[in-house]
Amino acid sequence: MAQMIGHGVYALSEAARYAGLPVGTVRSWFKPRSDHRGQGPLFRSDYGPIEDDYAISFLNLIEAYVARFFRKEGVKAPILRRAHEVLQTELDTVHPFAHSALRTDGKRIIRQKGDAELVDVISRQHFFGQMKLSRIAYSPTSRLAQSWAISDGVVIDPTLSFGKPVVERTGVTTFVLANQYKANRGDAALVARLFSIKDADVLNAVKFEAGLSRLPKAA
C-alpha cells in the first residue's frame, strides 16, 4: 500500500469508466491474455497483480485516456503500440503517453521537440498542424501528468483521496457529495453548507457522478 500513496490506485473497471473506454479494452491493454497469444499488453501496470486482480496508477490511467484520445482521432492500433515503444526510450519514461510533448494530426503520433519543432515519432517527418489534450496539467520538471480536469469543476489528482475524483479546490470526493445530495433530497445548498463549499461545487459533483452511472459497468 505504501507505494500507492500519492500515485493513485484504480481497479481496471474504474479506470475504464474514467477514461471512457470499454472494460474489455482496458483489460487487454494491461492484462496478459490467458493463452499468451498476441503481442502482449500495450501498457504495464505500476502495481503487481494480486491473484487475478489488477490495479493501475494515475500515470497508467492517463496513458489509457491518452491512447483513447489518439484512437478516437484516427491513430491506428499498430502505430499506437510502435510509438509507445519508441517513446519510452526517447523520453526516458515508462509512461510516455503521460508526457506533455505528445500531439497528433489524426493519423500519426507527433512529438514536440524544443519550443516549436514537431516530429512524427515513427517516420521522423516534420509537421505544423497538430492537436493536443487540454485538460491534463503536467509537472514542469518531469513533464509527466500531475492532475486531470476530468470534468467541469472536477479533478483527479493522485495526491488527493488516493486519486479519486474530487471537486476542484476542495479535496471532497464527488462520490461523497453526490451521495449527500441524494440523501438530502437534492438540496444542494444544504450539502454545500455541510462541506463549506459552493452550491455549484455540489452540482458539478452530482453531474459527474450521474455521467459515470450511465456508462456500462464491468461484466
KESETI-296849 format. One record per residue: residue number from 1; z, x negated, y negated of N, C-alpha, C in turn. Coordinates in nm, 4 decimals. Each point is the difference from the previous one (the first is absolute). Last residue first. Layout:
// KESETI-296849
> resi:n.Z:n.X:n.Y:ca.Z:ca.X:ca.Y:c.Z:c.X:c.Y
> NUM:Z:X:Y:Z:X:Y:Z:X:Y
...
END
This chain:
// KESETI-296849
> resi:n.Z:n.X:n.Y:ca.Z:ca.X:ca.Y:c.Z:c.X:c.Y
> 219:-1.6647:1.8582:0.6406:-0.0091:0.0856:0.1184:0.1206:-0.0209:0.0891
> 218:0.0086:-0.0639:-0.5431:-0.0323:-0.0713:0.1246:-0.0015:0.0973:0.1161
> 217:-0.1078:0.2184:-0.4679:0.1076:-0.0828:0.0534:-0.0467:-0.0682:0.1280
> 216:-0.2882:0.1900:-0.4510:0.0295:0.0123:0.1446:0.1071:-0.0967:0.0424
> 215:-0.0005:0.1926:-0.5031:-0.0760:-0.0950:0.0799:0.0348:0.0172:0.1459
> 214:0.2165:0.2410:-0.3507:-0.1293:0.0590:0.0349:-0.0869:-0.0934:0.0813
> 213:0.4297:-0.1244:-0.1759:0.0206:0.1020:0.1037:-0.1310:0.0659:0.0415
> 212:0.0137:-0.3178:-0.3583:0.0216:-0.0635:0.1295:0.0103:0.1018:0.1115
> 211:-0.0265:0.1576:-0.4415:-0.1269:-0.0587:0.0418:0.0113:-0.0686:0.1344
> 210:0.3875:0.1642:-0.1992:-0.0826:0.1122:0.0457:-0.1355:-0.0501:0.0474
> 209:0.2939:-0.3070:-0.1992:0.0440:0.0352:0.1346:-0.0809:0.1168:0.0569
> 208:-0.0869:-0.1285:-0.4481:-0.0355:-0.1075:0.0925:0.0369:0.0363:0.1434
> 207:0.1273:0.2952:-0.3451:-0.1453:-0.0003:0.0169:-0.0433:-0.1049:0.1017
> 206:0.4527:0.0105:-0.1271:-0.0336:0.1185:0.0794:-0.1498:0.0031:0.0294
> 205:0.1582:-0.3338:-0.2897:0.0464:-0.0243:0.1364:-0.0386:0.1154:0.0916
> 204:-0.0865:0.0463:-0.4570:-0.0885:-0.1020:0.0568:0.0366:-0.0293:0.1449
> 203:0.2810:0.2851:-0.2431:-0.1255:0.0673:0.0339:-0.1025:-0.0985:0.0569
> 202:0.4116:-0.1657:-0.1602:0.0234:0.0847:0.1171:-0.1309:0.0631:0.0458
> 201:-0.0074:-0.2435:-0.3963:0.0207:-0.0902:0.1131:0.0177:0.0793:0.1295
> 200:-0.0257:0.2291:-0.4115:-0.1321:-0.0449:0.0459:0.0110:-0.0945:0.1185
> 199:0.3926:0.1484:-0.2246:-0.0583:0.1071:0.0815:-0.1328:-0.0453:0.0591
> 198:0.3377:-0.3923:-0.1128:-0.0743:0.1033:-0.0702:-0.0521:0.1068:0.0964
> 197:0.4643:-0.2818:0.0863:-0.1405:-0.0340:-0.0190:-0.0679:0.1164:-0.0719
> 196:0.4635:-0.0559:0.2099:-0.0161:-0.0586:-0.1339:-0.1423:-0.0513:-0.0216
> 195:0.1892:0.2576:0.3798:-0.0372:-0.1410:0.0186:-0.0225:-0.0741:-0.1325
> 194:0.1310:0.4649:0.0175:0.0802:-0.0596:0.1065:-0.0263:-0.1501:0.0130
> 193:-0.2622:0.2656:-0.2968:0.1340:-0.0263:-0.0529:0.0876:-0.0701:0.1042
> 192:-0.4277:0.1416:0.1329:-0.0118:-0.1090:-0.0974:0.1365:-0.0362:-0.0577
> 191:-0.0331:0.3731:0.2799:-0.0108:-0.1243:0.0769:-0.0083:-0.1196:-0.0939
> 190:-0.0020:0.4236:-0.2007:0.1293:-0.0262:0.0631:-0.0030:-0.1318:0.0761
> 189:-0.4024:0.1531:-0.1871:0.0922:-0.0415:-0.1055:0.1367:-0.0344:0.0578
> 188:-0.3405:0.1837:0.2780:-0.0233:-0.1406:-0.0325:0.0987:-0.0515:-0.1038
> 187:-0.0071:0.4016:0.3647:0.0541:-0.0210:-0.1347:-0.0091:-0.1482:-0.0354
> 186:-0.1194:0.2485:0.4250:-0.1028:-0.0363:-0.0961:0.0486:-0.0173:-0.1427
> 185:0.2950:0.0985:0.3796:-0.0944:0.1091:-0.0256:-0.0980:-0.0301:-0.1136
> 184:0.3319:-0.2996:0.2172:0.0430:0.0689:-0.1221:-0.1041:0.1000:-0.0500
> 183:-0.0758:-0.2651:0.3881:0.1346:0.0526:0.0230:0.0514:0.0788:-0.1195
> 182:-0.4177:-0.2271:-0.0315:-0.0096:0.1125:0.0933:0.1364:0.0658:0.0198
> 181:-0.0118:-0.3880:-0.2574:-0.0772:0.1039:-0.0696:-0.0094:0.1255:0.0876
> 180:0.1839:-0.3865:0.1875:0.0937:0.0626:-0.0929:-0.0670:0.1135:-0.0777
> 179:-0.2686:-0.2564:0.2848:0.0944:0.0802:0.0790:0.1017:0.0696:-0.0893
> 178:-0.3045:-0.2983:-0.2000:-0.0716:0.1177:0.0486:0.0922:0.0906:0.0816
> 177:0.1708:-0.4145:-0.1492:-0.0210:0.0927:-0.1119:-0.0700:0.1279:0.0458
> 176:0.0646:-0.3499:0.3157:0.1283:0.0579:-0.0414:-0.0207:0.1047:-0.1093
> 175:-0.3783:-0.2425:0.1365:0.0477:0.0843:0.1101:0.1293:0.0708:-0.0387
> 174:-0.1931:-0.3295:-0.2813:-0.0660:0.1301:-0.0142:0.0488:0.0967:0.1074
> 173:0.3167:-0.4055:-0.1744:-0.1141:0.0265:0.0868:-0.0551:0.1406:-0.0218
> 172:0.2371:-0.3295:-0.3666:0.0353:0.1133:0.0865:-0.1218:0.0361:0.0842
> 171:0.0164:-0.3393:-0.3544:0.0452:-0.0482:0.1292:0.0392:0.1115:0.0957
> 170:-0.1814:-0.0289:-0.4870:0.1270:0.0612:0.0396:0.0555:-0.0578:0.1299
> 169:-0.4367:-0.0982:-0.2317:0.1101:-0.0330:-0.0922:0.1341:0.0623:0.0396
> 168:-0.4088:0.2157:0.2471:-0.0083:-0.1173:-0.0864:0.1183:-0.0077:-0.0966
> 167:0.0317:0.2339:0.4775:-0.0463:0.0391:-0.1327:0.0106:-0.1213:-0.0910
> 166:-0.0804:-0.0808:0.5236:0.1050:0.0386:-0.0938:-0.0631:0.0456:-0.1308
> 165:-0.1164:-0.1273:0.5640:-0.0467:0.0452:-0.1314:0.1160:0.0479:-0.0863
> 164:0.0987:-0.3764:0.3657:-0.0362:0.1416:0.0020:-0.0471:0.0419:-0.1399
> 163:0.1703:-0.4456:0.1426:-0.1419:0.0250:-0.0225:-0.0416:0.1448:0.0100
> 162:0.4559:-0.1694:0.0369:-0.0788:-0.0466:0.1142:-0.1487:0.0334:-0.0145
> 161:0.3034:0.0751:-0.3674:0.0124:0.0987:0.1080:-0.0864:-0.0339:0.1207
> 160:-0.1162:-0.3188:-0.3724:0.0761:0.1222:-0.0257:-0.0022:0.0912:0.1222
> 159:-0.2429:-0.4155:-0.0389:0.1366:-0.0389:-0.0347:0.0893:0.1214:-0.0267
> 158:-0.4782:0.0241:0.0991:0.0764:-0.0423:0.1182:0.1431:-0.0408:-0.0294
> 157:-0.3125:0.3730:-0.2404:0.0433:-0.1358:-0.0337:0.0877:-0.0480:0.1156
> 156:-0.3358:0.4334:-0.1732:0.0540:-0.0646:0.1196:0.0252:-0.1461:-0.0357
> 155:-0.0347:0.4775:-0.3196:-0.0352:-0.1385:0.0318:0.0613:-0.0412:0.1336
> 154:-0.1323:0.4451:-0.3705:0.0609:-0.0399:0.1280:-0.0484:-0.1401:0.0359
> 153:-0.1546:0.2722:-0.3813:0.1447:-0.0090:-0.0124:0.0721:-0.0441:0.1251
> 152:-0.4783:0.1440:0.0920:0.0507:0.0108:-0.1370:0.1523:-0.0016:-0.0014
> 151:-0.1960:-0.2476:0.4117:-0.0298:0.1309:-0.0568:0.0567:0.0042:-0.1417
> 150:0.0107:-0.4031:0.2519:-0.0711:0.0798:0.0987:-0.0397:0.1379:-0.0520
> 149:0.1152:-0.4993:-0.1705:0.0163:0.1314:-0.0631:-0.0806:0.1006:0.0807
> 148:0.2172:-0.4867:0.1440:-0.1172:0.0869:0.0097:0.0343:0.1347:-0.0634
> 147:0.1675:-0.5719:0.0245:0.0332:0.1428:-0.0019:-0.1290:0.0802:-0.0037
> 146:-0.0087:-0.4670:0.0691:0.1454:0.0095:-0.0063:0.0479:0.1441:-0.0153
> 145:-0.4542:-0.3396:0.1756:0.0517:0.1286:-0.0457:0.1521:-0.0003:-0.0020
> 144:-0.2418:-0.4693:-0.0629:0.0043:0.1016:0.1042:0.0643:0.1270:-0.0553
> 143:-0.0504:-0.4348:-0.2231:-0.1158:0.0880:-0.0150:-0.0115:0.0998:0.1152
> 142:0.3435:-0.3537:-0.1254:-0.0683:0.0012:0.1293:-0.1324:0.0756:-0.0045
> 141:0.2359:-0.0298:-0.4151:0.0082:-0.1315:0.0645:-0.0767:-0.0027:0.1321
> 140:0.0510:0.3950:-0.2756:-0.0755:-0.0990:-0.0775:0.0021:-0.1389:0.0639
> 139:0.0234:0.4890:0.2574:0.0869:-0.1062:-0.0484:-0.0833:-0.1015:-0.0787
> 138:-0.1605:0.5182:0.0326:0.0031:-0.1259:0.0738:0.0968:-0.1000:-0.0632
> 137:-0.1237:0.5706:0.0498:0.0481:-0.1049:-0.0894:0.0205:-0.1267:0.0821
> 136:-0.3227:0.4676:0.0604:0.0852:-0.1024:0.0597:0.0394:-0.1020:-0.1057
> 135:-0.3081:0.3758:-0.0611:0.1382:0.0483:0.0111:0.0959:-0.1021:0.0605
> 134:-0.4985:-0.0287:-0.0690:0.0724:-0.0074:-0.1271:0.1475:0.0372:0.0112
> 133:-0.4591:-0.2198:0.2929:0.1091:0.0961:0.0019:0.0830:-0.0169:-0.1260
> 132:-0.5322:-0.1183:0.0021:0.1279:-0.0491:0.0508:0.1028:0.1119:-0.0005
> 131:-0.5760:-0.1477:-0.0425:0.1042:0.1019:-0.0084:0.1284:-0.0595:0.0549
> 130:-0.5049:-0.1982:-0.2295:0.1048:0.0011:0.1015:0.0974:0.1143:-0.0245
> 129:-0.4765:-0.3207:-0.1830:0.0629:0.1312:0.0143:0.1054:-0.0029:0.1090
> 128:-0.2236:-0.3991:-0.0611:0.0503:0.0360:-0.1328:0.0675:0.1381:0.0046
> 127:-0.1166:-0.4437:0.3684:-0.0136:0.1392:-0.0411:0.0540:0.0189:-0.1406
> 126:-0.1838:-0.4029:0.4026:0.0756:0.0352:-0.1198:-0.0311:0.1435:-0.0424
> 125:-0.0023:-0.2400:0.5139:-0.0805:0.0406:-0.1142:0.0906:0.0368:-0.1162
> 124:0.1262:-0.1352:0.4601:0.0212:-0.0894:-0.1140:-0.0905:0.0326:-0.1187
> 123:0.0832:0.2201:0.4560:-0.1293:-0.0617:-0.0331:0.0086:-0.1030:-0.1109
> 122:0.4084:0.2257:0.1527:-0.0762:-0.0450:0.1164:-0.1278:-0.0748:-0.0386
> 121:0.3022:0.1861:-0.3318:0.0833:-0.0799:0.0903:-0.0820:-0.0607:0.1139
> 120:-0.1843:0.1096:-0.4950:0.0062:0.0685:0.1288:0.0745:-0.0907:0.0982
> 119:0.0888:-0.0402:-0.5298:-0.0793:-0.0543:0.1095:0.0211:0.0841:0.1256
> 118:0.0861:-0.0588:-0.5780:0.0119:0.0940:0.1105:-0.0944:-0.0429:0.1111
> 117:0.2492:-0.2010:-0.4924:-0.0949:-0.0190:0.1093:0.0301:0.0951:0.1155
> 116:0.2748:-0.0440:-0.4151:-0.1173:0.0864:-0.0037:-0.0903:-0.0082:0.1228
> 115:0.4317:-0.2403:-0.0862:0.0098:0.1154:-0.0890:-0.1168:0.0960:0.0135
> 114:0.1207:-0.3046:0.4211:0.0229:-0.0285:-0.1407:0.0056:0.1284:-0.0805
> 113:-0.2031:0.1196:0.4201:0.0454:-0.1381:-0.0119:0.0153:-0.0325:-0.1479
> 112:-0.0346:0.4589:0.3453:-0.0052:-0.0543:-0.1354:0.0584:-0.1400:0.0006
> 111:-0.2510:0.2912:0.4075:0.1195:-0.0710:-0.0459:-0.0214:-0.0486:-0.1427
> 110:-0.2040:0.4127:0.3489:-0.0250:-0.1021:-0.1005:0.1328:-0.0609:-0.0441
> 109:-0.2646:0.3096:0.4100:0.1308:-0.0332:-0.0552:-0.0182:-0.1233:-0.0866
> 108:-0.3847:0.3931:0.1114:0.0563:-0.1304:0.0308:0.1406:-0.0125:-0.0569
> 107:-0.2510:0.4007:-0.0502:-0.0563:-0.0496:0.1253:0.0686:-0.1274:0.0467
> 106:0.1248:0.2302:-0.4015:-0.0333:0.1127:0.0851:-0.0608:-0.0407:0.1328
> 105:0.1732:-0.2945:-0.3344:-0.1123:0.0657:-0.0659:-0.0452:0.1209:0.0804
> 104:0.5026:-0.2755:-0.0632:-0.1113:0.0408:0.0845:-0.1101:0.0591:-0.0853
> 103:0.4817:-0.3542:-0.0093:-0.0802:0.1049:-0.0610:-0.1006:0.0483:0.1044
> 102:0.4812:-0.3526:-0.0559:-0.1065:0.0696:0.0714:-0.0623:0.1146:-0.0780
> 101:0.3877:-0.3174:-0.0983:-0.1329:-0.0547:-0.0283:-0.1147:0.0846:0.0539
> 100:0.5017:0.0518:0.0456:-0.0589:0.0595:-0.1200:-0.1451:-0.0419:-0.0245
> 99:0.2623:0.0572:0.4901:-0.0162:-0.0967:-0.1092:-0.0764:0.0618:-0.1160
> 98:0.1008:0.1684:0.4568:0.1039:0.0359:-0.0965:-0.0056:-0.0910:-0.1225
> 97:-0.2807:-0.0562:0.3815:-0.0384:0.1277:-0.0600:0.1073:0.0521:-0.0963
> 96:0.0658:-0.4085:0.2531:-0.1012:-0.0138:-0.1057:-0.0410:0.1307:-0.0653
> 95:0.3918:-0.2020:0.3068:-0.0210:0.1332:-0.0574:-0.1089:-0.0030:-0.1083
> 94:0.1720:-0.3833:0.2307:-0.0314:0.0874:0.1133:-0.0254:0.1427:-0.0473
> 93:-0.0956:-0.4672:-0.2862:0.0974:0.1065:0.0246:-0.0430:0.0813:0.1212
> 92:-0.2500:-0.3484:-0.2771:0.1216:-0.0572:0.0575:0.1105:0.1054:0.0139
> 91:-0.4779:0.0255:-0.1508:0.1096:0.0385:-0.0886:0.1359:-0.0491:0.0500
> 90:-0.4007:-0.0985:0.2467:-0.0331:-0.0284:-0.1400:0.1150:0.0298:-0.0957
> 89:0.0393:0.1020:0.4702:-0.0061:-0.1438:-0.0254:-0.0204:-0.0292:-0.1481
> 88:0.0004:0.4449:0.1365:0.1306:-0.0536:0.0389:0.0058:-0.1497:-0.0283
> 87:-0.4075:0.2422:-0.0580:0.0919:-0.0016:-0.1136:0.1392:-0.0506:0.0358
> 86:-0.3462:0.0576:0.3330:-0.0362:-0.1054:-0.0950:0.1058:-0.0141:-0.1097
> 85:0.0494:0.3533:0.3135:0.0168:-0.1295:0.0648:-0.0260:-0.1144:-0.0980
> 84:-0.0819:0.4390:-0.1441:0.1440:-0.0221:0.0154:0.0266:-0.1359:0.0627
> 83:-0.4464:0.1438:-0.0362:0.0547:-0.0366:-0.1301:0.1490:-0.0291:0.0091
> 82:-0.2193:0.1649:0.3845:-0.0401:-0.1378:-0.0290:0.0594:-0.0474:-0.1330
> 81:0.0736:0.4526:0.1279:0.0691:-0.0929:0.0898:-0.0331:-0.1455:-0.0350
> 80:-0.2244:0.3413:-0.2380:0.1434:0.0079:-0.0269:0.0749:-0.1045:0.0816
> 79:-0.4522:0.0648:0.0850:0.0191:-0.0771:-0.1234:0.1475:-0.0043:-0.0363
> 78:-0.1271:0.2686:0.3679:-0.0141:-0.1436:0.0306:0.0201:-0.0887:-0.1226
> 77:0.0171:0.4839:-0.0623:0.1134:-0.0575:0.0740:-0.0175:-0.1484:0.0339
> 76:-0.2472:0.2073:-0.4374:-0.0034:0.0206:0.1441:0.1141:-0.0749:0.0695
> 75:-0.0345:0.2190:-0.5129:0.0022:-0.1286:0.0710:0.0098:0.0263:0.1503
> 74:0.0083:0.3421:-0.3641:-0.1216:-0.0284:0.0746:-0.0049:-0.1322:0.0736
> 73:0.3552:0.2574:-0.2565:-0.1041:-0.0402:-0.0943:-0.1293:-0.0401:0.0701
> 72:0.3868:0.1110:0.2530:-0.0407:0.1195:-0.0721:-0.1125:-0.0305:-0.0989
> 71:0.2030:-0.3572:0.2310:-0.0797:0.0818:0.0930:-0.0530:0.1252:-0.0713
> 70:0.2940:-0.2804:-0.2427:-0.1278:-0.0666:0.0248:-0.0907:0.0849:0.0889
> 69:0.4371:0.1571:-0.0718:-0.0770:0.0052:-0.1239:-0.1381:-0.0631:0.0197
> 68:0.3085:-0.0357:0.3523:-0.0495:0.1367:-0.0113:-0.0871:0.0163:-0.1250
> 67:0.2208:-0.4041:0.0540:-0.1084:0.0109:0.0983:-0.0600:0.1399:-0.0028
> 66:0.3771:-0.0715:-0.2630:-0.1161:-0.0671:-0.0585:-0.1188:0.0055:0.0959
> 65:0.4108:0.1700:0.1552:-0.0503:0.0831:-0.1096:-0.1257:-0.0601:-0.0622
> 64:0.2267:-0.2502:0.3270:-0.0613:0.1177:0.0614:-0.0612:0.0912:-0.1068
> 63:0.2443:-0.3722:-0.1469:-0.1251:-0.0424:0.0628:-0.0725:0.1182:0.0652
> 62:0.4277:0.0744:-0.1805:-0.0997:-0.0179:-0.1055:-0.1334:-0.0436:0.0594
> 61:0.3637:0.0307:0.2949:-0.0394:0.1327:-0.0483:-0.1091:-0.0112:-0.1062
> 60:0.1993:-0.3970:0.1526:-0.0847:0.0594:0.1040:-0.0533:0.1356:-0.0439
> 59:0.3127:-0.2003:-0.2761:-0.1287:-0.0676:-0.0126:-0.0968:0.0457:0.1081
> 58:0.4399:0.1715:0.0188:-0.0695:0.0481:-0.1192:-0.1370:-0.0655:-0.0149
> 57:0.1727:0.0023:0.4984:0.0609:-0.0307:-0.1282:-0.0790:0.0623:-0.1148
> 56:0.0579:0.1849:0.5327:-0.0734:-0.0954:-0.0826:0.0698:-0.0154:-0.1352
> 55:0.0874:0.1598:0.5618:0.0274:0.0241:-0.1413:-0.0751:-0.1059:-0.0784
> 54:0.0162:0.2336:0.5385:-0.0462:-0.0970:-0.0988:0.0458:0.0430:-0.1384
> 53:0.1166:0.0841:0.5709:0.0039:0.0449:-0.1391:-0.0426:-0.1131:-0.0929
> 52:0.0700:-0.0059:0.4875:-0.1349:0.0434:-0.0372:-0.0057:0.0485:-0.1444
> 51:0.3682:-0.3380:0.1240:-0.0587:0.0746:0.1103:-0.1409:0.0424:-0.0411
> 50:0.1279:-0.1920:-0.3786:0.1217:0.0289:0.0762:-0.0410:0.0981:0.1090
> 49:-0.2913:-0.3878:-0.3142:0.0206:0.1321:0.0601:0.1336:0.0095:0.0709
> 48:-0.0746:-0.3269:-0.4337:-0.0311:0.0070:0.1412:0.0249:0.1389:0.0554
> 47:-0.1430:-0.1192:-0.5152:0.1151:0.0213:0.0865:-0.0454:0.0088:0.1455
> 46:-0.3040:-0.0493:-0.3638:0.0994:-0.1029:-0.0307:0.1227:0.0108:0.0892
> 45:-0.5100:0.1577:0.1451:0.1225:0.0437:-0.0670:0.0926:-0.1178:-0.0256
> 44:-0.5415:-0.0161:0.0259:0.1180:-0.0307:0.0817:0.1243:0.0395:-0.0774
> 43:-0.5583:0.1693:0.0041:0.1162:-0.0578:-0.0677:0.1097:-0.0320:0.1000
> 42:-0.4104:0.1632:0.1617:-0.0486:-0.0579:-0.1254:0.1128:-0.0735:-0.0718
> 41:-0.0152:0.0624:0.5497:0.0364:0.0652:-0.1264:-0.0579:-0.0722:-0.1217
> 40:-0.2752:-0.0622:0.4514:0.1411:-0.0077:-0.0330:0.0288:0.0646:-0.1334
> 39:-0.4259:-0.0130:0.2404:0.0283:-0.1227:-0.0744:0.1472:-0.0172:-0.0352
> 38:-0.1833:0.2804:0.4469:-0.0285:-0.0043:-0.1424:0.0409:-0.1318:-0.0626
> 37:0.2704:0.1785:0.4337:-0.1421:-0.0066:-0.0329:-0.0175:-0.0048:-0.1524
> 36:0.4141:0.0488:0.2827:-0.0341:-0.1306:-0.0577:-0.1492:-0.0161:-0.0285
> 35:0.2780:0.3859:0.1593:-0.0925:-0.0619:0.0951:-0.0516:-0.1357:-0.0491
> 34:0.2999:0.2628:-0.2642:0.0691:-0.0210:0.1275:-0.0907:-0.0657:0.1041
> 33:-0.0535:-0.0879:-0.5342:-0.0334:0.1023:0.0998:0.0686:-0.0312:0.1316
> 32:0.2182:-0.1589:-0.4703:-0.1020:-0.0383:0.0984:-0.0288:0.1168:0.0953
> 31:0.1736:0.0722:-0.5119:0.0456:-0.0103:0.1387:-0.1127:-0.0440:0.0912
> 30:-0.0575:0.0687:-0.4843:0.1204:-0.0827:0.0175:0.0415:-0.0213:0.1451
> 29:-0.3872:0.2612:-0.1559:-0.0016:-0.1154:-0.0891:0.1182:-0.0933:0.0238
> 28:-0.0494:0.4166:0.2318:-0.1019:-0.0945:0.0470:-0.0051:-0.1246:-0.0858
> 27:0.2949:0.3511:-0.1275:0.0420:-0.0591:0.1279:-0.0999:-0.1043:0.0471
> 26:-0.1118:0.2480:-0.3780:0.1051:-0.0975:-0.0303:0.0499:-0.0653:0.1286
> 25:-0.3117:0.3455:0.0497:-0.0617:-0.1152:-0.0666:0.1034:-0.1080:-0.0280
> 24:0.1443:0.4145:0.1758:-0.0710:-0.0798:0.0996:-0.0649:-0.1235:-0.0591
> 23:0.2065:0.3243:-0.2804:0.0988:-0.0825:0.0694:-0.0677:-0.0905:0.1015
> 22:-0.2672:0.1538:-0.4368:0.0408:0.0564:0.1286:0.0982:-0.0936:0.0697
> 21:-0.0067:-0.0247:-0.5321:-0.0821:-0.0369:0.1147:0.0417:0.0772:0.1246
> 20:0.1896:-0.0634:-0.4757:-0.1043:0.1013:0.0122:-0.0968:-0.0282:0.1121
> 19:0.4165:-0.2355:-0.1537:-0.1308:-0.0602:-0.0256:-0.1141:0.1010:0.0079
> 18:0.4529:0.1296:0.0920:-0.0018:-0.0574:-0.1343:-0.1396:-0.0518:-0.0357
> 17:0.0677:0.1644:0.4356:0.0101:0.1094:-0.0969:-0.0024:-0.0520:-0.1429
> 16:0.0065:-0.3101:0.3571:-0.1261:0.0741:0.0003:0.0012:0.1102:-0.1047
> 15:0.3947:-0.2439:0.0833:-0.0970:-0.0786:-0.0762:-0.1337:0.0726:-0.0095
> 14:0.3288:0.1911:0.2726:0.0394:0.0097:-0.1403:-0.0996:-0.0746:-0.0887
> 13:-0.0478:-0.0349:0.4633:-0.0340:0.1367:-0.0420:0.0323:0.0212:-0.1480
> 12:0.1243:-0.4092:0.2006:-0.1458:0.0093:-0.0146:-0.0423:0.1389:-0.0465
> 11:0.4773:-0.1768:-0.1506:-0.0602:0.0328:0.1280:-0.1504:0.0148:-0.0210
> 10:0.2998:-0.3050:-0.3301:-0.0696:0.1278:0.0180:-0.0456:0.0142:0.1453
> 9:0.2938:-0.3154:-0.4057:-0.0175:0.0222:0.1440:-0.0534:0.1412:0.0213
> 8:0.1133:-0.4257:-0.4080:-0.0467:0.1315:0.0403:-0.0135:0.0108:0.1505
> 7:0.1769:-0.3722:-0.2707:-0.1409:-0.0088:0.0403:-0.0580:0.1347:0.0426
> 6:0.4659:-0.1046:-0.1298:-0.0833:-0.0463:-0.1103:-0.1477:-0.0082:0.0319
> 5:0.3051:-0.0003:0.4114:0.0559:0.0324:-0.1306:-0.0860:-0.0622:-0.1108
> 4:-0.0715:-0.0745:0.4738:-0.0682:0.1155:-0.0567:0.0486:0.0335:-0.1409
> 3:0.1851:-0.3481:0.2865:-0.1314:-0.0408:-0.0485:-0.0763:0.1155:-0.0639
> 2:0.4290:0.0788:0.2003:0.0111:-0.0833:-0.1194:-0.1363:-0.0367:-0.0559
> 1:0.0605:0.2401:0.4167:0.0000:0.0821:-0.1210:0.0000:-0.0856:-0.1260
END
